[in-house]
């Protein structure tokens, strides 16, 4: 646990350093979700008329695989964030070439830094070697300002909409009691630390585990009808799962209103792996897969009593008659350990305004199978060693809970998100015979409220609560 904590601190420190450098280079800009639709047209926009730059931008779009018939050298428009200081270069949000466009993340990935700096006004175009400007940041190439009375196109509007994990910004940061996430740089990497196992219906500390993961997007989506909403066809996630001690006894704390935890993750950690694959021939449709695999087998271990949550000992639980401890020690508690979990599902996105080129309201449907396993160990105090032991072997009456009927295997989830000016989302999930709902709504452009509630639809197992409810603020910032 100490090693994992140290690793998290080192990674977050590195990410913080990267973010500080990026902020120094480009400067902070206000979150664009504060811009009312009626005044979005006041965002700086200009048309490129410099022949050499037109060719370079056109070639960048062409090399990325955009259809040639959709491109136009004479119709290249740039959308940028407003700036309050003329000594600061523009922050480019979107470049449109003919009928297609690239958002800021795609621009950073596919445009050279020298070309970007010229377009933004960071570097001179007409001077030798394009040196950085030291005075007022002005664009010294041929361009035509687009006056405010020209309407903003649908694609440009999408460029200034942020999701909870936005793909159209260079850096993003969000923190809540459920999850802490960072996106940094042009690579598109997300690093996250989350608590709970929502996939099997155990949110927040009810799962007894937390996980740190790295998500990497791969393979750009060149399908012109969907690449605005789905910039990549493949996302791969890798990470580790570790035990937490919080939630065992929340009484007397600020979180005393949340049900106490009864489930644990055993020592040794787990490997986390997952992927989302959108089909190239129809990116709205895809396959989701993820799993948590324990790295050690359950065995007899000495424990600190305060590190685990316990349930009562059933009458039928005792040492085997051939166990050396039979009649020697008394079993005092039961430890329930969440072991391997995983899901394999098919998913589909349905955008309500796709025919009009709008991708700010959608449903996602997931349907497939889920797996979750919980095993029990007995706890007793060894008066010879003066140690409390947790032991799963040689004891009668201990149970293993895993799928043994259709309802245990079945997984279904329906999610709706509105990512327009006032973004919110909600979802309903059935997994492990547990019904779980989630709702998040904004209070202001950078502060959200996230609510999760879960309840088993079958009989309660010893380690489950009838209802588990948790609400958390979410701080979200983007650059």
Secondary structure, DSSP 8 states (H G I E B T S, - for coil): -HHHHHHHHHHHHHHHHHHHHHHHHH-----GGGS-GGGGGGS-EEEE--HHHHHHHHHHHHHTT--GGG--TT-EEEEE---S-TTS---EEEEEETTEEEEHHHHHHHS-HHHHHHHHTSB-SSSGGG-B-SSS----S-EEE--TTS---HHHHHHT---TT-SSSS-EEEE-SSEEEEEETTTTEEEEEEEEEGGGTEEGGGGSEEEEEEEEEEEE---TTTTTT--EEEEEEEEEEEE--TTS--TTSTTTTS-----B--TT-EEEEEEEEEETTEEEEEEEEEEEEESS----EE--GGGS--B---TT-EE-TTSTTTTTS-EEEEEEEEEEEEEEEEEEEEETTGGGT--SEEEEEEEEEEEEEEEEEEEEEETTTTEEEEE-SSEET--EE---SHHHHEEEEEEEEE-STT-EEEEEEEETTEEEEEEEEEEETTEEEEEEEEEESS---TT--S-EEEEEEEEEEE-
